[in-house]
Amino acid sequence: MLNGIGAPLRIAVFRRIWLASLSSNLGLMIHGVGAAWAMTQMTSSADMVALVQTALMAPVMLLSVTAGAIADMFDRRLVGLCALTIGLSSASTLSILTHFGLLTPNLILAFTFLIGSGMALFGPSWQASVSEQVPTETLPAAVALNGISYNMARSFGPALGGVIVATAGAVAAFICNAFLYVPLIVALLLWRRKVEPSRLPPERLSRAIISGVRYVVHSPALRVVLWRTLATGIGGTSLLGLMALIARDLLGGGAQTFGIILGAFGMGAVVGALNVGTVRKLFSSEGAIRACLLTMGLGIGAVSLSRSPVLTAAALVIAGAGWTLSITLFNVHIQLAAPRWVAGRALAIFQAAISGGVAIGSWLWGRAADAIGTDHALMLSAAVMLASPVLGLWLRLPDREGRDEGALDPLADPEVHLPITSRSGPIVIEIEYRVDPERARAFYTLLQDVQLSRQRNGAYGWSVARDLANPEIWIERYHCPTWTDYLRQRNRPTQSERALHRQAIDFHMGPEPIRIRRMLERPFGSVRWKDDTPDRTPDTVLPVQTTVTSGT
């Protein structure tokens, strides 16, 4: 166990935060039971009941990209503490309102949305910091343990929440959630995170968001994972969104039944997370995801047909295992594919995809349950999941074993004689290659991959041209918004991307090295025509770094 899934627990920092996150996740599960059951007591609308899940997950969809940018820009420990403070304040206020009898359906949704907003801010900072706490070889196990933490809480939290709601009311569930934020806050306060200072200033928030989105747009492997994640969320979230209705309408039970069947789903999720390593060894990435989706479809179909709590619980264990296995496998793909400088944003976009799928799916299946009944809505969801492996024909998951780490040696700053500031730009880069015409097709094909590498790391306006008078001459050309952005773009490539760039350089022939031109584009109006015209960008020129490696 400790050599496999439990290996990250040997690391004190990870173990302490993981145990504290378990208590926080337990509080969220208890809150979910209290909020959903309080809603069923106030309204008979399946739409409103399903909206509780939507209110909890929609902030992750709406705010996670911004949260990911913040996680990459600032100290992830401090970001996490701010997020937990938002959740604690919201849970405490909801408890007070409930105690004084002021709770309404709209207030349940509003404060659930605020608690979800805290989750949205916390998620990217915590997930991105996992790679700082454990070595790369144990990263998949650490990701799986985070899933286990959530699903252990799902296994026991709903049952506990059902007992709490049945004996003390929804207010007790909300108070428990507030108190269970405290251990995680303490654990983060005790974490002495090692901060690596950056020579370059942090990106502005808007530009950081654009950088994250741009990286994903120009990363085919990440795009495939995100589309599959969104589809899985929409198709498979019927159980999560309609669980209270399954307990009330299909099984004729109360709050305790609701908690028990949620616990069964969470128990299956723990079983699935514990077997992530085994599944990754036995199947290819695509084969593992297809097996998970089929398992979920069979489980959902069985729930739609069952009227026995025992049979329903057994089917939910199966569906829960398939759900968590699929989400964990998607998460591992993102963690391994995204370099550290953009990890928070990549994980945030992943969170947006799964949470968006859950939010949209919960609403859709809630509408379907109102229109055709809970059992028929579940049967339709089962059919969707059983058909969803067909997506693999067009969106096949790539196989990936290890993380593509950033390059170990930063590139030296290029020689500059023109006085410029950090905000000077746009910067135009031209790289001149001399390539044997017999190898032109292979060179051009390689440059398509080079293009994606340049663009996801910050370049725009990329193009390649061939000299009409001398077919040996090829010119690669791209832009960066400012000088600082160019310096970032040069040092962001991973080891595999650096190897790709070297392959392109290896096509160059002749005694002279490739020729690189770095130019400041001067659009109309950017030149000061009078000596006394004030400079609108008074930043100082960035110091030249004297490191050993050169490059584009």
C-alpha positions as CSV (number, residue, x, y, z in Angstrom):
1,M,0.0,0.0,0.0
2,L,2.7,2.5,1.0
3,N,4.7,1.6,-2.0
4,G,1.8,2.4,-4.3
5,I,-1.3,4.6,-3.6
6,G,-0.1,5.5,-0.1
7,A,3.5,6.6,-1.0
8,P,2.7,10.3,-0.9
9,L,1.4,10.0,2.7
10,R,5.0,9.4,3.8
11,I,5.6,13.1,3.1
12,A,4.6,15.1,6.2
13,V,3.4,18.2,4.4
14,F,1.2,16.3,2.0
15,R,-0.2,14.0,4.7
16,R,-1.1,16.9,7.0
17,I,-2.9,18.9,4.4
18,W,-4.5,15.7,3.0
19,L,-6.0,14.8,6.4
20,A,-7.2,18.3,6.9
21,S,-8.8,18.4,3.4
22,L,-10.7,15.2,4.3
23,S,-12.4,17.0,7.2
24,S,-13.2,20.0,4.9
25,N,-14.6,17.7,2.3
26,L,-16.7,16.0,5.0
27,G,-18.1,19.4,5.9
28,L,-19.1,20.1,2.2
29,M,-20.9,16.7,2.0
30,I,-22.8,17.4,5.2
31,H,-23.7,20.9,3.8
32,G,-24.9,19.3,0.5
33,V,-27.2,17.0,2.4
34,G,-28.6,19.8,4.5
35,A,-29.1,22.2,1.6
36,A,-30.7,19.6,-0.7
37,W,-33.0,18.3,2.0
38,A,-34.0,21.8,3.2
39,M,-34.9,22.5,-0.4
40,T,-37.1,19.5,-0.7
41,Q,-38.9,20.6,2.4
42,M,-39.5,24.1,1.0
43,T,-40.5,23.1,-2.6
44,S,-41.7,20.1,-4.6
45,S,-39.9,21.3,-7.8
46,A,-37.3,18.9,-9.1
47,D,-35.8,21.9,-10.9
48,M,-35.1,23.7,-7.6
49,V,-33.7,20.6,-5.9
50,A,-31.3,20.0,-8.8
51,L,-30.2,23.6,-8.8
52,V,-28.6,23.1,-5.4
53,Q,-25.9,21.0,-7.1
54,T,-25.8,23.5,-9.9
55,A,-25.3,26.4,-7.4
56,L,-22.4,24.5,-5.8
57,M,-20.6,23.6,-9.0
58,A,-21.4,26.6,-11.3
59,P,-18.8,28.9,-9.6
60,V,-16.1,26.4,-10.4
61,M,-17.1,26.7,-14.1
62,L,-17.4,30.5,-14.0
63,L,-14.5,31.4,-11.8
64,S,-12.0,28.6,-12.0
65,V,-9.9,30.1,-14.9
66,T,-9.5,33.4,-12.9
67,A,-8.7,31.3,-9.8
68,G,-6.1,29.3,-11.8
69,A,-4.4,32.5,-13.0
70,I,-4.4,33.8,-9.4
71,A,-2.9,30.5,-8.2
72,D,0.0,30.9,-10.8
73,M,0.5,34.6,-10.0
74,F,0.6,34.6,-6.2
75,D,1.6,32.3,-3.3
76,R,-0.7,29.3,-3.6
77,R,-0.7,28.9,0.2
78,L,-2.1,32.4,0.7
79,V,-4.6,32.0,-2.1
80,G,-5.9,28.8,-0.4
81,L,-6.3,30.6,2.9
82,C,-8.3,33.4,1.3
83,A,-10.5,30.8,-0.4
84,L,-11.2,28.9,2.8
85,T,-12.0,32.2,4.6
86,I,-14.7,32.9,2.0
87,G,-16.2,29.4,2.6
88,L,-16.1,29.7,6.4
89,S,-17.8,33.1,6.3
90,S,-20.5,31.9,4.0
91,A,-21.2,28.7,6.0
92,S,-21.3,30.7,9.2
93,T,-23.7,33.3,7.8
94,L,-26.0,30.6,6.4
95,S,-26.1,28.9,9.8
96,I,-27.1,32.1,11.5
97,L,-29.9,32.8,9.0
98,T,-31.2,29.3,9.4
99,H,-31.1,29.5,13.2
100,F,-33.3,32.6,13.1
101,G,-35.8,31.1,10.6
102,L,-34.9,33.4,7.7
103,L,-33.9,30.6,5.3
104,T,-35.6,30.7,1.8
105,P,-34.9,28.6,-1.3
106,N,-33.2,31.6,-2.9
107,L,-30.9,32.1,0.1
108,I,-30.0,28.4,0.0
109,L,-28.9,28.8,-3.6
110,A,-27.1,32.1,-3.0
111,F,-25.0,30.9,0.0
112,T,-24.4,27.5,-1.7
113,F,-23.1,29.6,-4.6
114,L,-20.7,31.5,-2.3
115,I,-19.4,28.3,-0.8
116,G,-18.9,27.0,-4.3
117,S,-17.0,30.2,-5.1
118,G,-14.6,29.4,-2.2
119,M,-14.2,25.9,-3.6
120,A,-13.5,27.4,-7.1
121,L,-10.7,29.7,-5.7
122,F,-9.2,26.9,-3.5
123,G,-9.2,24.1,-6.1
124,P,-6.5,25.3,-8.5
125,S,-4.1,26.5,-5.8
126,W,-4.3,23.2,-3.9
127,Q,-4.1,20.9,-6.9
128,A,-1.3,22.8,-8.5
129,S,0.6,22.8,-5.2
130,V,0.5,19.0,-5.0
131,S,3.4,18.7,-7.5
132,E,5.4,21.0,-5.1
133,Q,4.8,18.6,-2.2
134,V,5.5,15.2,-3.8
135,P,8.0,13.9,-6.4
136,T,6.9,13.3,-10.0
137,E,6.8,9.5,-9.7
138,T,4.2,9.7,-7.0
139,L,2.1,12.4,-8.6
140,P,-0.6,10.1,-10.0
141,A,-0.9,8.5,-6.5
142,A,-1.2,11.9,-4.9
143,V,-4.0,12.9,-7.4
144,A,-5.8,9.7,-6.7
145,L,-5.5,10.3,-2.9
146,N,-7.1,13.7,-3.3
147,G,-10.0,11.9,-5.1
148,I,-10.1,9.4,-2.3
149,S,-10.2,12.2,0.3
150,Y,-13.3,13.7,-1.4
151,N,-14.9,10.3,-1.9
152,M,-14.2,9.1,1.6
153,A,-16.1,12.2,2.7
154,R,-18.8,11.3,0.1
155,S,-19.0,7.8,1.6
156,F,-19.5,8.8,5.2
157,G,-20.4,12.5,5.0
158,P,-23.9,12.0,3.4
159,A,-24.9,9.3,5.9
160,L,-23.6,11.4,8.7
161,G,-25.4,14.4,7.2
162,G,-28.6,12.5,6.9
163,V,-28.4,11.6,10.6
164,I,-27.6,15.2,11.6
165,V,-30.4,16.6,9.5
166,A,-32.9,14.0,10.8
167,T,-32.0,14.7,14.4
168,A,-31.1,18.4,14.6
169,G,-32.2,19.9,11.3
170,A,-30.4,21.6,8.4
171,V,-28.9,24.3,10.7
172,A,-26.8,21.7,12.4
173,A,-25.4,20.5,9.0
174,F,-24.5,24.1,8.1
175,I,-22.8,24.6,11.5
176,C,-20.8,21.4,11.1
177,N,-19.6,22.6,7.7
178,A,-18.4,25.9,9.2
179,F,-16.4,24.1,11.9
180,L,-14.8,21.6,9.6
181,Y,-13.1,24.4,7.6
182,V,-10.8,25.1,10.6
183,P,-8.4,22.1,10.4
184,L,-7.5,22.9,6.8
185,I,-6.9,26.5,7.6
186,V,-4.6,25.5,10.4
187,A,-2.8,23.0,8.1
188,L,-2.1,25.7,5.5
189,L,-0.9,28.1,8.2
190,L,1.6,25.5,9.3
191,W,2.9,24.8,5.7
192,R,6.2,26.6,5.1
193,R,6.0,26.7,1.3
194,K,9.3,27.3,-0.5
195,V,8.8,30.2,-2.9
196,E,11.1,30.4,-5.9
197,P,11.6,34.1,-6.7
198,S,11.1,35.0,-10.3
199,R,13.4,37.4,-12.1
200,L,10.5,38.7,-14.1
201,P,7.5,40.6,-12.7
202,P,4.2,38.6,-12.4
203,E,1.7,38.8,-15.3
204,R,-1.3,41.0,-15.0
205,L,-4.5,39.0,-14.2
206,S,-6.1,39.6,-17.6
207,R,-2.9,38.6,-19.4
208,A,-2.4,35.6,-17.1
209,I,-5.9,34.4,-18.0
210,I,-5.3,34.8,-21.7
211,S,-2.0,33.0,-21.3
212,G,-3.7,30.0,-19.7
213,V,-6.4,29.8,-22.3
214,R,-3.9,30.2,-25.1
215,Y,-1.8,27.4,-23.7
216,V,-4.8,25.0,-23.7
217,V,-6.0,26.2,-27.2
218,H,-2.7,25.3,-28.7
219,S,-2.2,22.0,-26.8
220,P,-4.0,19.2,-28.7
221,A,-3.6,16.7,-25.9
222,L,-5.2,19.0,-23.3
223,R,-8.0,19.9,-25.6
224,V,-9.0,16.2,-26.1
225,V,-9.0,15.6,-22.3
226,L,-11.1,18.7,-21.7
227,W,-13.7,17.8,-24.3
228,R,-14.0,14.3,-23.0
229,T,-14.2,15.6,-19.4
230,L,-17.1,18.0,-20.3
231,A,-19.0,15.2,-22.1
232,T,-18.6,12.9,-19.2
233,G,-19.8,15.5,-16.7
234,I,-22.9,16.3,-18.7
235,G,-23.8,12.7,-19.4
236,G,-22.9,11.2,-16.0
237,T,-24.1,13.8,-13.5
238,S,-27.7,12.6,-13.5
239,L,-27.1,10.6,-10.3
240,L,-25.5,13.6,-8.5
241,G,-28.2,16.0,-9.5
242,L,-31.2,13.7,-8.9
243,M,-30.0,11.8,-5.8
244,A,-32.5,13.4,-3.5
245,L,-35.3,12.5,-5.9
246,I,-34.0,8.9,-6.2
247,A,-34.3,8.7,-2.4
248,R,-37.7,10.4,-2.2
249,D,-39.5,9.3,-5.4
250,L,-38.0,5.9,-6.4
251,L,-37.2,4.5,-3.0
252,G,-39.9,6.4,-0.9
253,G,-37.3,7.2,1.8
254,G,-36.3,10.2,3.8
255,A,-33.1,12.1,4.8
256,Q,-31.4,9.0,6.1
257,T,-32.1,7.1,2.9
258,F,-30.7,10.0,1.0
259,G,-27.5,10.0,3.0
260,I,-27.1,6.2,2.7
261,I,-27.3,6.1,-1.1
262,L,-25.0,9.1,-1.3
263,G,-22.6,7.2,0.9
264,A,-22.9,4.1,-1.4
265,F,-21.9,6.3,-4.4
266,G,-19.0,7.7,-2.4
267,M,-17.9,4.2,-1.3
268,G,-17.7,3.1,-4.9
269,A,-15.7,6.2,-5.7
270,V,-13.2,5.3,-3.0
271,V,-12.9,1.8,-4.5
272,G,-12.4,3.3,-7.9
273,A,-9.7,5.8,-6.7
274,L,-7.8,3.0,-4.9
275,N,-7.5,1.1,-8.2
276,V,-6.3,4.0,-10.4
277,G,-2.8,2.6,-10.5
278,T,-4.0,-0.9,-11.4
279,V,-6.3,0.4,-14.2
280,R,-3.5,2.5,-15.6
281,K,-1.2,-0.5,-15.8
282,L,-3.8,-2.8,-17.4
283,F,-5.3,-0.5,-20.0
284,S,-4.3,2.2,-22.4
285,S,-5.6,5.7,-21.6
286,E,-8.5,5.4,-24.0
287,G,-9.3,1.8,-23.0
288,A,-9.5,2.8,-19.3
289,I,-11.8,5.7,-20.0
290,R,-14.1,3.6,-22.2
291,A,-14.4,0.9,-19.5
292,C,-15.2,3.6,-16.9
293,L,-18.0,5.1,-19.1
294,L,-19.6,1.7,-19.8
295,T,-19.5,0.9,-16.0
296,M,-21.2,4.2,-15.3
297,G,-23.9,3.6,-17.9
298,L,-24.7,0.2,-16.5
299,G,-24.8,1.5,-12.9
300,I,-27.1,4.4,-13.8
301,G,-29.4,2.1,-15.8
302,A,-29.7,-0.3,-12.8
303,V,-30.6,2.7,-10.5
304,S,-33.4,3.7,-12.9
305,L,-35.0,0.3,-12.7
306,S,-34.5,-0.5,-9.0
307,R,-37.0,0.2,-6.3
308,S,-34.9,-1.7,-3.6
309,P,-32.6,0.4,-1.5
310,V,-30.1,-2.5,-1.4
311,L,-30.0,-3.0,-5.1
312,T,-29.9,0.8,-5.7
313,A,-26.9,1.1,-3.3
314,A,-25.1,-1.7,-5.0
315,A,-25.6,0.0,-8.4
316,L,-24.4,3.3,-7.0
317,V,-21.2,1.6,-5.8
318,I,-20.5,0.5,-9.4
319,A,-21.4,3.9,-10.9
320,G,-19.4,5.7,-8.2
321,A,-16.3,3.7,-9.1
322,G,-16.6,4.4,-12.8
323,W,-17.2,8.1,-12.1
324,T,-14.2,8.7,-9.9
325,L,-11.9,6.5,-12.0
326,S,-12.7,8.5,-15.1
327,I,-12.3,12.0,-13.4
328,T,-9.1,10.9,-11.7
329,L,-7.6,9.6,-15.0
330,F,-8.6,12.9,-16.7
331,N,-7.0,14.8,-13.8
332,V,-3.7,12.8,-14.0
333,H,-3.5,13.6,-17.8
334,I,-3.8,17.3,-17.1
335,Q,-1.2,17.2,-14.3
336,L,1.3,15.4,-16.4
337,A,0.8,17.4,-19.5
338,A,0.8,21.0,-18.1
339,P,4.2,22.6,-17.2
340,R,4.5,24.1,-13.7
341,W,4.2,27.8,-14.9
342,V,0.7,27.2,-16.2
343,A,-0.4,24.2,-14.0
344,G,-2.9,26.2,-11.9
345,R,-4.6,27.6,-15.0
346,A,-4.7,24.2,-16.8
347,L,-6.2,22.6,-13.7
348,A,-8.6,25.4,-13.4
349,I,-9.8,25.0,-16.9
350,F,-10.1,21.2,-16.2
351,Q,-12.2,22.1,-13.1
352,A,-14.3,24.4,-15.3
353,A,-14.9,21.6,-17.8
354,I,-16.0,19.0,-15.2
355,S,-18.0,21.5,-13.1
356,G,-19.5,23.0,-16.2
357,G,-20.5,19.5,-17.2
358,V,-22.0,18.8,-13.8
359,A,-23.8,22.1,-13.6
360,I,-25.2,21.9,-17.1
361,G,-26.0,18.2,-16.7
362,S,-27.7,18.7,-13.4
363,W,-30.0,21.3,-14.9
364,L,-30.7,19.2,-18.0
365,W,-31.5,16.0,-16.0
366,G,-33.6,18.0,-13.6
367,R,-35.7,19.3,-16.5
368,A,-35.9,15.9,-17.9
369,A,-37.1,14.5,-14.6
370,D,-39.8,17.1,-14.4
371,A,-40.9,16.3,-18.0
372,I,-40.7,12.5,-18.1
373,G,-40.1,11.3,-14.5
374,T,-37.0,10.6,-12.5
375,D,-36.7,6.9,-13.6
376,H,-37.0,7.7,-17.4
377,A,-34.5,10.6,-17.0
378,L,-32.0,8.2,-15.5
379,M,-32.6,5.6,-18.2
380,L,-31.9,8.3,-20.8
381,S,-28.7,9.3,-19.0
382,A,-27.6,5.6,-19.0
383,A,-28.1,5.4,-22.7
384,V,-26.0,8.5,-23.2
385,M,-23.1,7.0,-21.1
386,L,-23.2,3.7,-22.9
387,A,-22.9,5.5,-26.2
388,S,-20.2,8.0,-25.1
389,P,-17.2,5.8,-25.7
390,V,-17.8,6.4,-29.4
391,L,-16.3,9.9,-28.9
392,G,-12.9,8.1,-28.6
393,L,-13.0,7.6,-32.4
394,W,-12.5,11.3,-32.9
395,L,-11.2,12.4,-29.5
396,R,-8.8,9.7,-28.5
397,L,-6.9,10.2,-25.2
398,P,-3.1,10.1,-25.7
399,D,-1.0,7.8,-23.6
400,R,1.4,9.5,-21.2
401,E,3.7,8.0,-18.6
402,G,5.7,10.9,-17.1
403,R,5.5,14.6,-16.6
404,D,7.2,16.9,-19.2
405,E,9.3,19.0,-16.9
406,G,10.5,22.5,-17.6
407,A,14.0,22.9,-19.0
408,L,16.6,22.9,-16.3
409,D,18.8,25.7,-17.8
410,P,17.2,29.1,-18.5
411,L,18.2,30.8,-21.7
412,A,20.5,33.8,-21.5
413,D,18.9,37.2,-22.3
414,P,19.7,38.3,-25.8
415,E,22.1,41.1,-26.5
416,V,20.3,44.4,-26.7
417,H,21.7,47.8,-27.8
418,L,18.4,49.7,-28.3
419,P,17.1,51.3,-25.1
420,I,13.9,49.5,-24.3
421,T,11.7,49.0,-21.2
422,S,9.9,45.9,-20.0
423,R,6.7,47.2,-21.7
424,S,8.3,47.9,-25.0
425,G,6.7,46.1,-27.9
426,P,5.4,44.5,-29.9
427,I,8.6,42.4,-30.4
428,V,9.1,40.7,-33.7
429,I,11.3,37.6,-34.0
430,E,12.7,36.3,-37.2
431,I,14.7,33.0,-37.5
432,E,16.4,32.3,-40.7
433,Y,17.2,28.6,-41.5
434,R,19.1,27.3,-44.5
435,V,17.6,23.9,-45.3
436,D,18.4,21.3,-48.0
437,P,15.5,21.4,-50.6
438,E,15.4,17.6,-50.5
439,R,14.4,17.9,-46.8
440,A,11.9,20.7,-47.3
441,R,8.8,18.7,-46.7
442,A,10.1,17.1,-43.4
443,F,11.2,20.5,-42.2
444,Y,7.8,22.1,-42.9
445,T,6.0,19.3,-41.1
446,L,8.2,19.7,-38.1
447,L,7.6,23.5,-38.1
448,Q,3.8,22.8,-37.6
449,D,4.7,21.4,-34.1
450,V,7.1,24.3,-33.5
451,Q,4.3,26.7,-34.3
452,L,2.1,25.2,-31.5
453,S,5.0,25.3,-29.1
454,R,5.7,29.0,-29.8
455,Q,2.0,29.9,-29.6
456,R,1.1,28.1,-26.4
457,N,4.1,29.7,-24.7
458,G,3.1,33.3,-25.6
459,A,3.8,34.0,-29.3
460,Y,1.2,35.3,-31.8
461,G,1.1,36.0,-35.5
462,W,3.3,33.0,-36.3
463,S,4.2,32.4,-39.9
464,V,6.8,30.7,-42.0
465,A,8.0,31.8,-45.5
466,R,10.4,30.5,-48.1
467,D,12.7,32.7,-50.2
468,L,11.6,32.7,-53.9
469,A,15.2,33.6,-55.1
470,N,16.9,31.1,-52.8
471,P,14.7,28.0,-51.9
472,E,17.2,27.0,-49.3
473,I,16.2,30.0,-47.1
474,W,13.2,29.6,-44.7
475,I,12.1,32.4,-42.4
476,E,10.1,31.6,-39.2
477,R,8.5,34.8,-37.8
478,Y,6.3,35.5,-34.8
479,H,5.4,38.3,-32.4
480,C,5.3,38.8,-28.6
481,P,3.3,41.7,-27.1
482,T,6.1,43.2,-25.0
483,W,9.8,42.6,-24.2
484,T,8.9,41.0,-20.9
485,D,6.4,38.7,-22.6
486,Y,9.2,37.7,-25.0
487,L,11.5,36.8,-22.1
488,R,8.8,34.7,-20.6
489,Q,8.1,33.0,-23.9
490,R,11.8,32.1,-24.3
491,N,12.0,30.3,-21.0
492,R,8.7,28.6,-20.8
493,P,9.3,25.6,-23.1
494,T,9.5,22.2,-21.5
495,Q,12.4,19.8,-22.1
496,S,10.5,18.1,-24.9
497,E,9.7,21.5,-26.5
498,R,13.4,22.4,-26.3
499,A,14.2,19.1,-28.0
500,L,11.7,20.0,-30.7
501,H,13.3,23.4,-31.3
502,R,16.7,21.7,-31.5
503,Q,15.3,19.3,-34.2
504,A,14.4,22.3,-36.3
505,I,17.8,23.8,-35.8
506,D,19.4,20.5,-36.9
507,F,17.8,20.9,-40.3
508,H,20.0,24.0,-40.8
509,M,23.0,23.5,-43.0
510,G,26.2,25.4,-43.7
511,P,29.1,26.7,-41.6
512,E,27.1,29.7,-40.2
513,P,24.5,29.2,-37.3
514,I,20.9,30.1,-37.8
515,R,20.3,33.8,-38.0
516,I,18.0,35.4,-35.4
517,R,16.6,38.9,-35.6
518,R,14.8,40.5,-32.7
519,M,13.1,43.7,-33.6
520,L,11.0,46.3,-31.9
521,E,7.9,47.0,-34.1
522,R,7.2,50.7,-34.2
523,P,3.6,51.3,-35.1
524,F,2.5,54.8,-36.2
525,G,2.5,57.2,-33.3
526,S,4.9,55.2,-31.1
527,V,8.0,57.3,-31.8
528,R,8.6,60.5,-29.8
529,W,9.2,63.1,-32.5
530,K,10.2,65.8,-29.9
531,D,12.9,65.4,-27.2
532,D,10.6,66.9,-24.5
533,T,7.7,64.4,-25.3
534,P,7.1,62.4,-22.1
535,D,7.7,58.7,-22.2
536,R,4.5,56.8,-21.5
537,T,6.4,53.7,-20.4
538,P,8.9,54.8,-17.8
539,D,9.8,51.3,-16.7
540,T,13.5,50.6,-16.3
541,V,15.3,48.4,-18.7
542,L,15.4,44.8,-17.5
543,P,18.8,43.6,-16.5
544,V,20.6,41.2,-18.8
545,Q,21.0,37.7,-17.3
546,T,24.3,36.0,-18.0
547,T,23.4,32.4,-18.1
548,V,25.0,29.8,-20.3
549,T,22.4,28.7,-22.8
550,S,21.3,30.7,-25.9
551,G,18.2,30.2,-28.0
552,T,15.4,31.9,-29.8
